[in-house]
Amino acid sequence: MNNIRVFFEKKGRAIYISHLDLYRVFQRAVKRCKLPVWETQGFNPHVYITFALPLALGVEGVCESLDTKLTEDLNPEEVKDRLNSALPHDIRVLRVGEQVYKPTEIEKSEYEINIDCDFSLLSDFFGQEHIITEKKTKKGISEIDLKPFIELIEIREGFIRMRLPSGTEFNINANLVFDAFEKQYNTEIVGMTIKRVGIYCKNGEIFA
C-alpha cells in the first residue's frame, strides 16, 4: 500500500465548488481513470481520499492537496496524468509525491489578494491597534480581535499579501478580514479575488 499526496490547483469556475462537491469530483475522477486507489472496508466502502486543508468557497488555491493510498506501484507522473485526464479543466494536478508532514502540523496559509477599493482606508484598517469582529465557532458567535493573527507581508495599491492561521486547531478565513473592513467603514468592496498561494507548518516549512 503506497501513501501518496496529490498537489493540485483549483481555479476559475471551480472556486465555487464546495468542499463536499470537490471530494465527489475527485472520487469520480479516480474511478473514471481507473486509478488503483484503496477503498475503505465495511458496509458502505468508498474511495479513500482526505484533504489536508479545505479551501473556503470562492477562494482560488494553487497549493491544495489530498492524501490517498494506491494498491499498486505507479510512477507519480502517471498518477498525475491519469487524474488530469479525468478532472475538469479548472482543477489540475500539479505534482504527486510522498506525505512528508501531517495535516495536523499545518499552522498558516498565505494569501494574495487583488482588491479594488480605497487604499487609504485599507492602510488605516490594517494599521489599527485592534480589529474587532465576530467569528462563528462551534459554541456560537463570539467577538475576536483579528489584529494579532494577521501577518501582513505586503500591501500596495490594489494588492495585499498576508498570512493567517490555518489548521485543525484554529482558522481565520481571509473573507472574515475583509467582511470586518466593510462593516467598519460601511463600504462595499467592488472587486476582489483571493488566492491561497502557500501553506506552512509550525516549523516554518512549506507543507509537503
Disulfide bonds with the S-S distance in Angstrom:
none
